[in-house]
Amino acid sequence: MSHKTFNDMLSAIDQIIKNHIIPLEPLLLTHQWNALYPKLDQIREQVKAQGLWAPNLPESVGGMSLSMVQLGQISEATGQSPLGHYCFGCQAPDAGNAELLHLYANDFIKQQFLLPLAKGDLRSCFAMTEPHTAGSNPTLLDTTAELIDDHWVINGRKWFTTAADGARFTIVMAVTDPEAPKHARASMIIVPLDNPGYKNLRNISVMGQEGSGYYSHSEVEFTDCKVPANHLIGERGQGFKMAQQRLGPGRIQHCMRWIGIAKRCFELMCQHVNQRKITPSASLADQAIIQAKIAESFAAMNASRCLVLETAKIIDEQGFAAAKHHISMIKFECANMLQSVMDNTLQTMGALGMTDDTIVSFFYREERAARIYDGPDEVHKISLAKSLLKRHL
Ligand SMILES: Cc1cc2nc3c(=O)[nH]c(=O)nc-3n(C[C@H](O)[C@H](O)[C@H](O)COP(=O)(O)OP(=O)(O)OC[C@H]3O[C@@H](n4cnc5c(N)ncnc54)[C@H](O)[C@@H]3O)c2cc1C
């Protein structure tokens, strides 16, 4: 089905989220994985039939070839449910992996891995962070890949490999050139996960939840894990350069997804305070202290949206390099906005906010990590401040 205008497309997405996806959330909240995944597959088919699949990808691989500004707005709409991005085929880490493979992979990798990934026939993961080295400075990572007899032999341990459970391949970041300058030591290599040298050690319990399948984070190990030399992505030693490329669009998508989450929490907060009586004649909504939370949350959400869309516009018109400051700004600004809006919502809901009877506690538990992954707040603030200070030397 085609959509006459971009706004028609956005409202079609909103309808699917509200009418078909949000009603499935109780299955997620009660961990009924076997019932949930087939239903999500049905919605994915419906999304494809409506021409709304993979908004982040170019048309040449089955996507929609949208601008960053458009992609951002779709990310907000799909972000309203934790099931949204998955149903529209633009979920991290698959989205970033597919974008990366589209830009850098050889023809063999494109055929074997990118095309089925882009169609949603299989899932992938991205293994960079290690438990024993600081992820904030990935030049310290010590997983190795040696080229022996036309094969990469990989050894190392990774963790927080999101969605490794059930994924068919991972992109692993490993040191291939230990003597090179620090930003040219690592490369990205594809490892199919049925490889005997790969082991998923556990789904890590995150604030009490191990999750399952796509909704999980694993600790994984590579022991003399051999893959053919043509599994290298792009050039040898270009791992960090490609990682930056992968994170650029990813941050727009994350930030706008967070605005979608904040919007959903905000709506739940407003509904709750309107109906919750604290005296026979007054509701929570009548209290000035609650009204302040509503006004502040709304202002923060709208300020974040303006900043992200401005960033997306700079990327569309001038490219990623021109948006460097903006990308750092939105990463910490939106993550903190999200935390504050989620916390206001949970607080105004009282004990109900702590339960899994609403989606708020899921968001609160899962999205605390927004201030940590893809670069913690501190790293983005340091990088932005250093660059700004140089202007005033
Ligand atoms: C839910 C979730 C999903 C993730 N998914 C993936 C994934 O799919 N693949 C993957 O490879 N990784 C993933 N990660 C890992 C993530 O990228 C790292 O956690 C992140 O890079 C930070 O690294 P670290 O945890 O080792 O923290 P560290 O580097 O040890 O830093 C710890 C803390 O120190 C502070 N800090 C760091 N540097 C500085 C500094 N220079 N100055 C001052 N303070 C500083 C920050 O507060 C930071 O949070 C995920 C993490 C989470 C929580």
The ligand as a Tripos MOL2 file, in Angstrom:
@<TRIPOS>MOLECULE
LIG
   53    58     1     0     0
SMALL
NO_CHARGES

@<TRIPOS>ATOM
      1 C1         21.6240   -2.1350   27.7140 C.3       1 LIG1
      2 C2         22.9840   -2.0840   27.0890 C.ar      1 LIG1
      3 C3         23.1350   -2.5610   25.7780 C.ar      1 LIG1
      4 C4         24.3870   -2.5980   25.1950 C.ar      1 LIG1
      5 N1         24.5300   -3.1480   23.9370 N.ar      1 LIG1
      6 C5         25.7770   -3.3130   23.4280 C.ar      1 LIG1
      7 C6         25.9720   -4.0390   22.2090 C.ar      1 LIG1
      8 O1         25.0240   -4.5020   21.5740 O.2       1 LIG1
      9 N2         27.2510   -4.2470   21.7780 N.ar      1 LIG1
     10 C7         28.3310   -3.7610   22.4520 C.ar      1 LIG1
     11 O2         29.4630   -3.9660   22.0030 O.2       1 LIG1
     12 N3         28.1700   -3.0740   23.6110 N.ar      1 LIG1
     13 C8         26.9410   -2.8500   24.1210 C.ar      1 LIG1
     14 N4         26.7720   -2.1980   25.3250 N.ar      1 LIG1
     15 C9         27.9500   -1.7370   26.0510 C.3       1 LIG1
     16 C10        28.1030   -0.2290   26.0670 C.3       1 LIG1
     17 O3         28.4620    0.2400   24.7890 O.3       1 LIG1
     18 C11        29.1440    0.1120   27.1640 C.3       1 LIG1
     19 O4         28.5340   -0.2030   28.4030 O.3       1 LIG1
     20 C12        29.5970    1.5570   27.1130 C.3       1 LIG1
     21 O5         30.4270    1.7750   26.0030 O.3       1 LIG1
     22 C13        30.3740    1.9310   28.3950 C.3       1 LIG1
     23 O6         31.4260    1.0270   28.6140 O.3       1 LIG1
     24 P1         31.5860    0.3120   30.0370 P.3       1 LIG1
     25 O7         30.2900   -0.2810   30.4340 O.co2     1 LIG1
     26 O8         32.7600   -0.6000   29.9480 O.co2     1 LIG1
     27 O9         31.8760    1.4750   31.0820 O.3       1 LIG1
     28 P2         33.2880    2.1260   31.4340 P.3       1 LIG1
     29 O10        34.0250    2.4920   30.2070 O.co2     1 LIG1
     30 O11        33.9760    1.2330   32.4120 O.co2     1 LIG1
     31 O12        32.8250    3.4540   32.1570 O.3       1 LIG1
     32 C14        32.0960    3.3980   33.4050 C.3       1 LIG1
     33 C15        31.5260    4.7780   33.7120 C.3       1 LIG1
     34 O13        32.5980    5.6720   33.9080 O.3       1 LIG1
     35 C16        32.2560    6.9670   33.4470 C.3       1 LIG1
     36 N5         33.2820    7.3790   32.4790 N.ar      1 LIG1
     37 C17        33.7330    6.7040   31.4070 C.ar      1 LIG1
     38 N6         34.7020    7.3890   30.7690 N.ar      1 LIG1
     39 C18        34.8880    8.5230   31.4740 C.ar      1 LIG1
     40 C19        35.7530    9.6480   31.3460 C.ar      1 LIG1
     41 N7         36.6260    9.7450   30.3310 N.pl3     1 LIG1
     42 N8         35.6790   10.6360   32.2740 N.ar      1 LIG1
     43 C20        34.7830   10.5670   33.2900 C.ar      1 LIG1
     44 N9         33.9360    9.5370   33.4580 N.ar      1 LIG1
     45 C21        33.9710    8.5310   32.5630 C.ar      1 LIG1
     46 C22        30.8690    6.8720   32.8490 C.3       1 LIG1
     47 O14        29.9240    7.2890   33.8270 O.3       1 LIG1
     48 C23        30.6910    5.3980   32.5850 C.3       1 LIG1
     49 O15        29.3340    5.0140   32.6400 O.3       1 LIG1
     50 C24        25.5130   -2.1220   25.9090 C.ar      1 LIG1
     51 C25        25.3620   -1.6220   27.2200 C.ar      1 LIG1
     52 C26        24.1210   -1.6090   27.8050 C.ar      1 LIG1
     53 C27        24.0000   -1.1220   29.2240 C.3       1 LIG1
@<TRIPOS>BOND
     1     1     2 1
     2     2     3 ar
     3     2    52 ar
     4     3     4 ar
     5     4     5 ar
     6     4    50 ar
     7     5     6 ar
     8     6     7 ar
     9     6    13 1
    10     7     8 2
    11     7     9 ar
    12     9    10 ar
    13    10    11 2
    14    10    12 ar
    15    12    13 ar
    16    13    14 ar
    17    14    15 1
    18    14    50 ar
    19    15    16 1
    20    16    17 1
    21    16    18 1
    22    18    19 1
    23    18    20 1
    24    20    21 1
    25    20    22 1
    26    22    23 1
    27    23    24 1
    28    24    25 2
    29    24    26 1
    30    24    27 1
    31    27    28 1
    32    28    29 2
    33    28    30 1
    34    28    31 1
    35    31    32 1
    36    32    33 1
    37    33    34 1
    38    33    48 1
    39    34    35 1
    40    35    36 1
    41    35    46 1
    42    36    37 ar
    43    36    45 ar
    44    37    38 ar
    45    38    39 ar
    46    39    40 ar
    47    39    45 ar
    48    40    41 1
    49    40    42 ar
    50    42    43 ar
    51    43    44 ar
    52    44    45 ar
    53    46    47 1
    54    46    48 1
    55    48    49 1
    56    50    51 ar
    57    51    52 ar
    58    52    53 1
@<TRIPOS>SUBSTRUCTURE
     1 LIG1         1 GROUP 0 **** ****
